[in-house]
């Protein structure tokens, strides 16, 4: 049974508001997911400050246009569920792909992250980025390695000098 026009207008306005409040959008094909699996996915995504919603494509397309998001055309074919990301897009993408790894569905269609429409392949690459603390430690390690190398080289040179001086002192003493 179709929604009355006033309800559709309110729904589009609500979706537009959600789109504007989101820092990223991820689009999935939810075919094959049971209600229990969708509920599990929703809970997991809520932990990473995201919301999983099934919305009619035409209504979402109108809301996206009103929110001035470029055409998501090809991604809005077939059953589509939206992930409204309010926190870190990388963490949310990782959570989504962990769920996909476990249940083999849903299929990611693509997304809209930081002003760009991204295909599914790039969303998957986004999910593979290590967590922020790991990135910080990797960066710190990369910055420390030349310094550690220099210190090791200098210590080696000083040790060689000490051993040479000891050998000279022992030779003169003998």
N, CA, C and O of each residue as an XYZ file, in Angstrom:
696
protein
N       0.839     -1.178      0.000
C       0.000      0.000      0.000
C       0.887      1.245      0.000
O       1.712      1.412      0.898
N       0.728      2.118     -0.992
C       1.569      3.313     -1.088
C       1.285      4.306      0.046
O       0.186      4.386      0.595
N       2.352      5.056      0.359
C       2.219      6.094      1.385
C       1.473      7.298      0.821
O       1.607      7.608     -0.363
N       0.691      7.977      1.650
C       0.077      9.235      1.190
C       1.167     10.258      0.878
O       2.268     10.186      1.423
N       0.858     11.200      0.006
C       1.834     12.187     -0.458
C       2.463     12.970      0.701
O       3.668     13.223      0.684
N       1.667     13.357      1.707
C       2.190     14.133      2.834
C       3.237     13.319      3.608
O       4.248     13.857      4.059
N       2.974     12.015      3.753
C       3.928     11.147      4.453
C       5.225     11.033      3.658
O       6.310     11.016      4.240
N       5.121     10.957      2.351
C       6.312     10.885      1.505
C       7.140     12.164      1.625
O       8.368     12.116      1.696
N       6.452     13.304      1.646
C       7.148     14.588      1.770
C       7.887     14.650      3.105
O       9.041     15.073      3.152
N       7.231     14.231      4.190
C       7.865     14.230      5.509
C       9.051     13.262      5.550
O      10.088     13.563      6.140
N       8.887     12.108      4.922
C       9.959     11.113      4.887
C      11.163     11.635      4.114
O      12.304     11.441      4.535
N      10.919     12.293      2.992
C      12.010     12.865      2.195
C      12.731     13.950      3.000
O      13.960     14.020      2.986
N      11.972     14.792      3.698
C      12.585     15.831      4.536
C      13.418     15.214      5.652
O      14.509     15.699      5.953
N      12.913     14.154      6.261
C      13.645     13.457      7.322
C      14.929     12.837      6.769
O      15.986     12.925      7.394
N      14.832     12.216      5.607
C      16.016     11.628      4.971
C      17.040     12.698      4.620
O      18.239     12.509      4.823
N      16.563     13.818      4.093
C      17.460     14.922      3.748
C      18.212     15.389      4.993
O      19.418     15.630      4.938
N      17.506     15.516      6.108
C      18.118     15.914      7.382
C      19.188     14.898      7.792
O      20.287     15.279      8.195
N      18.866     13.613      7.689
C      19.827     12.563      8.046
C      21.053     12.608      7.137
O      22.178     12.414      7.596
N      20.833     12.860      5.862
C      21.948     12.940      4.914
C      22.856     14.105      5.281
O      24.078     13.962      5.293
N      22.267     15.253      5.579
C      23.053     16.437      5.933
C      23.834     16.235      7.233
O      24.937     16.762      7.378
N      23.271     15.476      8.181
C      23.929     15.236      9.472
C      24.999     14.151      9.379
O      25.804     13.997     10.297
N      25.013     13.402      8.285
C      25.956     12.294      8.131
C      27.242     12.774      7.478
O      27.232     13.637      6.600
N      28.355     12.193      7.929
C      29.633     12.542      7.294
C      29.911     11.618      6.105
O      30.782     11.900      5.282
N      29.161     10.511      6.025
C      29.307      9.587      4.898
C      28.035      8.759      4.755
O      27.259      8.619      5.699
N      27.838      8.219      3.570
C      26.716      7.318      3.281
C      27.280      6.080      2.602
O      28.105      6.178      1.694
N      26.830      4.923      3.048
C      27.213      3.684      2.398
C      25.928      3.018      1.923
O      24.941      2.978      2.657
N      25.934      2.502      0.714
C      24.735      1.889      0.137
C      24.970      0.394     -0.051
O      25.997     -0.027     -0.583
N      23.991     -0.403      0.401
C      24.116     -1.853      0.288
C      22.869     -2.459     -0.337
O      21.787     -1.872     -0.315
N      23.050     -3.642     -0.889
C      21.927     -4.442     -1.373
C      21.634     -5.441     -0.253
O      22.471     -6.287      0.061
N      20.476     -5.346      0.332
C      20.166     -6.147      1.514
C      19.467     -7.467      1.196
O      19.044     -8.173      2.112
N      19.340     -7.811     -0.087
C      18.678     -9.075     -0.456
C      19.374    -10.253      0.218
O      20.602    -10.340      0.250
N      18.554    -11.160      0.756
C      19.096    -12.360      1.368
C      19.292    -12.250      2.867
O      19.534    -13.254      3.536
N      19.190    -11.042      3.401
C      19.332    -10.855      4.849
C      18.006    -11.133      5.538
O      16.957    -10.655      5.107
N      18.062    -11.903      6.601
C      16.850    -12.138      7.389
C      16.644    -10.948      8.322
O      17.538    -10.117      8.481
N      15.482    -10.868      8.928
C      15.184     -9.787      9.872
C      16.172     -9.840     11.030
O      16.640     -8.798     11.489
N      16.494    -11.031     11.505
C      17.437    -11.188     12.615
C      18.827    -10.673     12.222
O      19.500    -10.022     13.020
N      19.249    -10.970     10.993
C      20.562    -10.512     10.529
C      20.587     -8.990     10.368
O      21.578     -8.345     10.710
N      19.507     -8.423      9.853
C      19.436     -6.958      9.726
C      19.489     -6.320     11.109
O      20.147     -5.296     11.295
N      18.805     -6.912     12.074
C      18.820     -6.387     13.440
C      20.236     -6.462     14.015
O      20.692     -5.519     14.662
N      20.927     -7.568     13.783
C      22.315     -7.715     14.242
C      23.202     -6.656     13.597
O      24.010     -6.021     14.274
N      23.050     -6.466     12.286
C      23.842     -5.461     11.572
C      23.547     -4.072     12.114
O      24.471     -3.283     12.317
N      22.285     -3.759     12.353
C      21.918     -2.442     12.891
C      22.594     -2.196     14.234
O      23.112     -1.107     14.485
N      22.588     -3.204     15.091
C      23.221     -3.064     16.423
C      24.717     -2.822     16.299
O      25.274     -1.957     16.976
N      25.364     -3.591     15.428
C      26.811     -3.431     15.239
C      27.134     -2.039     14.694
O      28.100     -1.406     15.119
N      26.325     -1.576     13.757
C      26.576     -0.254     13.169
C      26.285      0.862     14.170
O      26.950      1.897     14.145
N      25.306      0.670     15.047
C      25.009      1.682     16.065
C      26.193      1.873     16.998
O      26.422      2.976     17.494
N      26.952      0.802     17.242
C      28.143      0.904     18.087
C      29.185      1.824     17.455
O      29.962      2.460     18.167
N      29.206      1.897     16.139
C      30.151      2.796     15.458
C      29.446      4.069     14.988
O      29.838      4.676     13.991
N      28.414      4.458     15.708
C      27.620      5.680     15.456
C      27.134      5.793     14.014
O      27.336      6.810     13.349
N      26.495      4.735     13.553
C      25.897      4.728     12.214
C      24.502      4.122     12.314
O      24.176      3.410     13.264
N      23.691      4.428     11.304
C      22.322      3.927     11.285
C      22.064      3.223      9.959
O      22.396      3.743      8.894
N      21.470      2.039     10.032
C      21.169      1.229      8.847
C      19.678      1.333      8.579
O      18.862      0.980      9.430
N      19.319      1.820      7.386
C      17.921      2.067      7.064
C      17.584      1.574      5.665
O      18.345      1.772      4.718
N      16.430      0.931      5.553
C      15.918      0.523      4.250
C      14.915      1.579      3.822
O      13.952      1.861      4.536
N      15.146      2.161      2.654
C      14.311      3.255      2.161
C      14.040      3.031      0.682
O      14.876      2.488     -0.040
N      12.890      3.446      0.250
C      12.551      3.348     -1.169
C      13.525      4.211     -1.976
O      13.787      5.361     -1.623
N      14.054      3.647     -3.053
C      15.079      4.321     -3.860
C      14.649      5.700     -4.348
O      15.436      6.644     -4.289
N      13.420      5.831     -4.827
C      12.971      7.115     -5.368
C      12.935      8.190     -4.285
O      13.273      9.345     -4.542
N      12.529      7.812     -3.084
C      12.493      8.788     -1.986
C      13.904      9.178     -1.563
O      14.175     10.348     -1.293
N      14.795      8.202     -1.506
C      16.176      8.504     -1.142
C      16.827      9.387     -2.197
O      17.573     10.310     -1.871
N      16.541      9.101     -3.463
C      17.119      9.894     -4.563
C      16.669     11.351     -4.459
O      17.472     12.265     -4.645
N      15.389     11.567     -4.163
C      14.886     12.940     -3.984
C      15.579     13.627     -2.812
O      15.994     14.781     -2.918
N      15.702     12.917     -1.701
C      16.348     13.495     -0.517
C      17.811     13.825     -0.804
O      18.308     14.869     -0.382
N      18.503     12.933     -1.523
C      19.911     13.167     -1.877
C      20.044     14.382     -2.789
O      20.968     15.180     -2.633
N      19.128     14.521     -3.735
C      19.163     15.686     -4.629
C      18.934     16.973     -3.846
O      19.605     17.977     -4.085
N      17.980     16.944     -2.906
C      17.716     18.133     -2.083
C      18.899     18.451     -1.178
O      19.130     19.614     -0.846
N      19.663     17.411     -0.769
C      20.846     17.622      0.061
C      22.069     17.949     -0.794
O      23.176     18.084     -0.275
N      21.865     18.076     -2.104
C      22.892     18.437     -3.080
C      24.028     17.422     -3.154
O      25.206     17.773     -3.224
N      23.634     16.159     -3.134
C      24.592     15.075     -3.322
C      24.525     14.676     -4.786
O      23.437     14.542     -5.347
N      25.692     14.483     -5.412
C      25.698     14.098     -6.827
C      24.893     12.830     -7.060
O      24.583     12.082     -6.133
N      24.572     12.619     -8.300
C      23.734     11.485     -8.697
C      24.355     10.157     -8.266
O      25.488      9.836     -8.623
N      23.594      9.406     -7.501
C      24.011      8.080     -7.066
C      23.333      7.018     -7.929
O      23.291      5.843     -7.563
N      22.811      7.435     -9.061
C      21.999      6.644     -9.974
C      22.201      5.149    -10.004
O      21.301      4.407     -9.612
N      23.355      4.677    -10.458
C      23.579      3.241    -10.640
C      23.524      2.486     -9.319
O      23.183      1.304     -9.284
N      23.858      3.168     -8.243
C      23.862      2.520     -6.925
C      22.445      2.339     -6.387
O      22.222      1.546     -5.472
N      21.498      3.068     -6.951
C      20.127      3.008     -6.450
C      19.253      2.090     -7.305
O      18.086      2.389     -7.557
N      19.817      0.993     -7.739
C      19.053      0.011     -8.505
C      18.874     -1.227     -7.655
O      19.819     -1.695     -7.020
N      17.680     -1.752     -7.643
C      17.391     -2.918     -6.821
C      17.193     -2.516     -5.363
O      17.257     -1.332     -5.031
N      16.954     -3.490     -4.496
C      16.732     -3.179     -3.083
C      17.979     -2.536     -2.476
O      19.072     -3.098     -2.552
N      17.814     -1.375     -1.884
C      18.952     -0.646     -1.343
C      18.687     -0.239      0.093
O      17.613      0.257      0.433
N      19.699     -0.462      0.931
C      19.663      0.014      2.315
C      20.808      1.000      2.476
O      21.874      0.838      1.883
N      20.572      2.022      3.286
C      21.557      3.065      3.471
C      22.166      2.972      4.865
O      21.482      2.667      5.842
N      23.460      3.241      4.934
C      24.142      3.362      6.216
C      24.481      4.841      6.356
O      25.301      5.376      5.610
N      23.840      5.491      7.317
C      24.111      6.902      7.600
C      25.220      6.951      8.645
O      25.012      6.562      9.794
N      26.402      7.428      8.247
C      27.574      7.421      9.120
C      27.697      8.775      9.807
O      27.817      9.806      9.145
N      27.666      8.768     11.122
C      27.811     10.017     11.872
C      29.168     10.119     12.555
O      29.570     11.201     12.982
N      29.866      9.009     12.659
C      31.185      8.990     13.287
C      32.264      8.842     12.235
O      32.270      9.541     11.221
N      33.165      7.931     12.492
C      34.293      7.680     11.605
C      33.875      6.738     10.468
O      33.435      5.616     10.718
N      34.010      7.190      9.244
C      33.603      6.394      8.080
C      34.433      5.118      7.954
O      33.919      4.084      7.525
N      35.705      5.183      8.322
C      36.584      4.017      8.220
C      36.118      2.923      9.185
O      36.036      1.752      8.814
N      35.816      3.312     10.418
C      35.359      2.350     11.421
C      34.034      1.718     10.990
O      33.843      0.510     11.124
N      33.135      2.534     10.477
C      31.836      2.017     10.038
C      32.001      1.067      8.851
O      31.373      0.009      8.815
N      32.829      1.432      7.893
C      33.073      0.557      6.736
C      33.691     -0.764      7.196
O      33.339     -1.827      6.684
N      34.613     -0.695      8.163
C      35.239     -1.904      8.689
C      34.181     -2.797      9.365
O      34.171     -4.013      9.169
N      33.303     -2.186     10.151
C      32.233     -2.933     10.821
C      31.336     -3.620      9.787
O      30.975     -4.786      9.944
N      30.985     -2.894      8.740
C      30.136     -3.448      7.685
C      30.822     -4.625      7.003
O      30.190     -5.657      6.776
N      32.104     -4.490      6.672
C      32.815     -5.570      5.986
C      33.080     -6.763      6.907
O      33.164     -7.893      6.427
N      33.213     -6.540      8.206
C      33.326     -7.659      9.149
C      32.018     -8.450      9.156
O      32.032     -9.680      9.204
N      30.900     -7.746      9.109
C      29.593     -8.407      9.043
C      29.471     -9.196      7.750
O      29.003    -10.334      7.757
N      29.889     -8.597      6.641
C      29.823     -9.264      5.339
C      30.695    -10.524      5.345
O      30.308    -11.556      4.797
N      31.865    -10.431      5.965
C      32.762    -11.587      6.039
C      32.089    -12.741      6.786
O      32.245    -13.906      6.419
N      31.339    -12.403      7.838
C      30.672    -13.418      8.648
C      29.443    -14.008      7.951
O      29.266    -15.227      7.947
N      28.585    -13.153      7.355
C      27.313    -13.603      6.794
C      27.300    -13.702      5.266
O      26.328    -14.196      4.694
N      28.349    -13.246      4.606
C      28.472    -13.270      3.138
C      27.514    -12.320      2.418
O      27.522    -12.263      1.189
N      26.710    -11.592      3.139
C      25.803    -10.583      2.596
C      25.713     -9.472      3.623
O      26.023     -9.750      4.782
N      25.335     -8.281      3.329
C      24.857     -7.701      2.084
C      26.011     -7.356      1.142
O      27.184     -7.469      1.498
N      25.650     -6.937     -0.050
C      26.625     -6.506     -1.042
C      26.696     -4.988     -0.978
O      25.671     -4.309     -1.033
N      27.908     -4.458     -0.861
C      28.075     -3.000     -0.842
C      28.023     -2.503     -2.279
O      28.714     -3.023     -3.155
N      27.198     -1.492     -2.507
C      27.041     -0.923     -3.851
C      27.975      0.255     -4.070
O      28.383      0.523     -5.200
N      28.314      0.956     -3.008
C      29.153      2.144     -3.104
C      28.820      3.078     -1.973
O      28.234      2.674     -0.968
N      29.198      4.341     -2.141
C      28.916      5.299     -1.079
C      29.282      6.713     -1.449
O      29.724      7.008     -2.560
N      29.082      7.566     -0.486
C      29.388      8.993     -0.628
C      30.187      9.381      0.606
O      29.642      9.443      1.708
N      31.484      9.643      0.426
C      32.377      9.930      1.546
C      33.155     11.205      1.241
O      33.780     11.329      0.188
N      33.106     12.140      2.168
C      33.839     13.406      2.065
C      33.669     14.083      0.706
O      34.642     14.499      0.077
N      32.429     14.184      0.272
C      32.116     14.913     -0.951
C      32.347     14.153     -2.237
O      32.235     14.730     -3.318
N      32.667     12.867     -2.149
C      32.926     12.096     -3.364
C      32.073     10.834     -3.386
O      31.878     10.178     -2.363
N      31.573     10.512     -4.570
C      30.864      9.251     -4.763
C      31.935      8.194     -5.005
O      32.765      8.330     -5.904
N      31.905      7.135     -4.188
C      32.912      6.086     -4.285
C      32.265      4.758     -4.678
O      31.198      4.413     -4.171
N      32.914      4.009     -5.586
C      32.396      2.677     -5.929
C      32.682      1.695     -4.787
O      33.427      2.013     -3.861
N      32.096      0.525     -4.859
C      32.234     -0.491     -3.807
C      33.696     -0.850     -3.537
O      34.068     -1.085     -2.388
N      34.524     -0.895     -4.577
C      35.931     -1.263     -4.416
C      36.656     -0.274     -3.500
O      37.465     -0.675     -2.664
N      36.367      1.003     -3.659
C      37.020      2.010     -2.826
C      36.482      1.991     -1.398
O      37.216      2.299     -0.459
N      35.222      1.636     -1.226
C      34.677      1.502      0.127
C      35.377      0.339      0.825
O      35.677      0.412      2.017
N      35.634     -0.736      0.075
C      36.346     -1.883      0.655
C      37.770     -1.494      1.044
O      38.259     -1.912      2.094
N      38.437     -0.702      0.212
C      39.786     -0.226      0.549
C      39.741      0.652      1.792
O      40.635      0.592      2.636
N      38.713      1.455      1.899
C      38.528      2.302      3.074
C      38.415      1.442      4.336
O      38.960      1.789      5.384
N      37.707      0.329      4.227
C      37.524     -0.568      5.374
C      38.827     -1.232      5.791
O      38.968     -1.653      6.939
N      39.777     -1.330      4.876
C      41.048     -1.996      5.176
C      42.075     -1.075      5.831
O      43.138     -1.534      6.251
N      41.773      0.200      5.919
C      42.692      1.131      6.578
C      42.741      0.763      8.062
O      41.697      0.582      8.688
N      43.938      0.651      8.624
C      44.037      0.284     10.044
C      43.393      1.351     10.944
O      43.240      2.504     10.540
N      43.020      0.950     12.166
C      42.446      1.922     13.112
C      43.425      3.066     13.399
O      44.634      2.920     13.225
N      42.900      4.169     13.826
C      43.686      5.376     14.066
C      44.904      5.146     14.984
O      46.000      5.589     14.643
N      44.744      4.463     16.147
C      45.916      4.251     17.005
C      47.026      3.458     16.303
O      48.208      3.719     16.525
N      46.650      2.495     15.460
C      47.638      1.715     14.724
C      48.352      2.609     13.707
O      49.568      2.515     13.541
N      47.596      3.471     13.032
C      48.212      4.407     12.083
C      49.200      5.334     12.789
O      50.285      5.603     12.273
N      48.819      5.819     13.969
C      49.723      6.689     14.741
C      51.005      5.941     15.100
O      52.098      6.490     14.962
N      50.883      4.696     15.558
C      52.081      3.946     15.939
C      52.950      3.648     14.721
O      54.177      3.682     14.815
N      52.322      3.354     13.568
C      53.090      3.124     12.346
C      53.837      4.390     11.927
O      55.000      4.335     11.528
N      53.153      5.526     12.025
C      53.773      6.787     11.656
C      54.938      7.107     12.604
O      56.005      7.533     12.160
N      54.729      6.900     13.895
C      55.777      7.154     14.877
C      56.968      6.238     14.633
O      58.118      6.669     14.712
N      56.689      4.971     14.335
C      57.767      4.026     14.036
C      58.556      4.448     12.813
O      59.782      4.339     12.790
N      57.853      4.934     11.792
C      58.525      5.385     10.568
C      59.388      6.616     10.845
O      60.454      6.780     10.252
N      58.922      7.481     11.750
C      59.695      8.679     12.076
C      60.885      8.335     12.972
O      61.923      8.993     12.891
N      60.752      7.321     13.819
C      61.822      6.962     14.742
C      62.922      6.144     14.085
O      64.075      6.218     14.510
N      62.596      5.370     13.066
C      63.569      4.438     12.502
C      64.860      5.109     11.998
O      65.934      4.558     12.238
N      64.819      6.250     11.323
C      66.093      6.876     10.921
C      66.913      7.332     12.131
O      68.141      7.238     12.122
N      66.249      7.815     13.148
C      66.953      8.279     14.347
C      67.594      7.102     15.066
O      68.742      7.186     15.504
N      66.855      6.008     15.189
C      67.383      4.800     15.837
C      68.577      4.281     15.046
O      69.571      3.858     15.637
N      68.495      4.308     13.738
C      69.604      3.878     12.896
C      70.843      4.750     13.110
O      71.958      4.234     13.190
N      70.655      6.034     13.201
C      71.759      6.963     13.434
C      72.403      6.698     14.789
O      73.628      6.650     14.900
N      71.584      6.528     15.812
C      72.100      6.256     17.157
C      72.895      4.949     17.162
O      73.966      4.882     17.766
N      72.391      3.923     16.505
C      73.092      2.632     16.438
C      74.438      2.782     15.738
O      75.439      2.222     16.185
N      74.463      3.532     14.646
C      75.705      3.760     13.907
C      76.713      4.506     14.779
O      77.883      4.126     14.835
N      76.275      5.552     15.450
C      77.166      6.320     16.316
C      77.672      5.468     17.474
O      78.845      5.563     17.835
N      76.826      4.650     18.057
C      77.252      3.769     19.143
C      78.289      2.776     18.642
O      79.266      2.487     19.334
N      78.076      2.254     17.439
C      79.034      1.322     16.851
C      80.376      1.981     16.631
O      81.415      1.372     16.887
N      80.372      3.239     16.151
C      81.621      3.966     15.914
C      82.336      4.242     17.227
O      83.558      4.117     17.304
N      81.601      4.609     18.243
C      82.197      4.885     19.557
C      82.767      3.599     20.146
O      83.861      3.610     20.710
N      82.040      2.494     20.021
C      82.529      1.201     20.525
C      83.817      0.804     19.817
O      84.766      0.355     20.460
N      83.857      0.968     18.490
C      85.067      0.655     17.728
C      86.241      1.518     18.187
O      87.363      1.026     18.306
N      85.985      2.805     18.446
C      87.036      3.708     18.922
C      87.549      3.251     20.282
O      88.759      3.241     20.510
N      86.656      2.875     21.186
C      87.047      2.410     22.520
C      87.868      1.133     22.417
O      88.896      1.005     23.083
N      87.427      0.175     21.583
C      88.165     -1.074     21.425
C      89.551     -0.813     20.834
O      90.531     -1.439     21.239
N      89.630      0.096     19.893
C      90.921      0.442     19.276
C      91.838      1.075     20.310
O      93.010      0.710     20.402
N      91.323      2.018     21.090
C      92.133      2.660     22.130
C      92.582      1.642     23.184
O      93.714      1.713     23.661
N      91.723      0.714     23.546
C      92.097     -0.327     24.508
C      93.205     -1.207     23.939
O      94.144     -1.570     24.648
N      93.093     -1.544     22.666
C      94.115     -2.375     22.031
C      95.446     -1.640     21.994
O      96.490     -2.236     22.259
N      95.421     -0.354     21.667
C      96.653      0.451     21.634
C      97.237      0.537     23.040
O      98.448      0.391     23.205
N      96.397      0.773     24.073
C      96.866      0.873     25.455
C      97.463     -0.455     25.911
O      98.489     -0.450     26.592
N      96.872     -1.572     25.570
C      97.401     -2.885     25.952
C      98.709     -3.177     25.238
O      99.608     -3.790     25.812
N      98.821     -2.740     23.985
C     100.044     -2.965     23.211
C     101.207     -2.159     23.788
O     102.338     -2.643     23.847
N     100.922     -0.929     24.210
C     101.960     -0.068     24.784
C     102.343     -0.566     26.174
O     103.500     -0.460     26.581
N     101.380     -1.103     26.889
C     101.648     -1.602     28.240
C     102.461     -2.900     28.171
O     103.156     -3.227     29.133
N     102.399     -3.610     27.121
C     103.093     -4.894     27.027
C     104.493     -4.780     26.550
O     105.188     -5.788     26.427
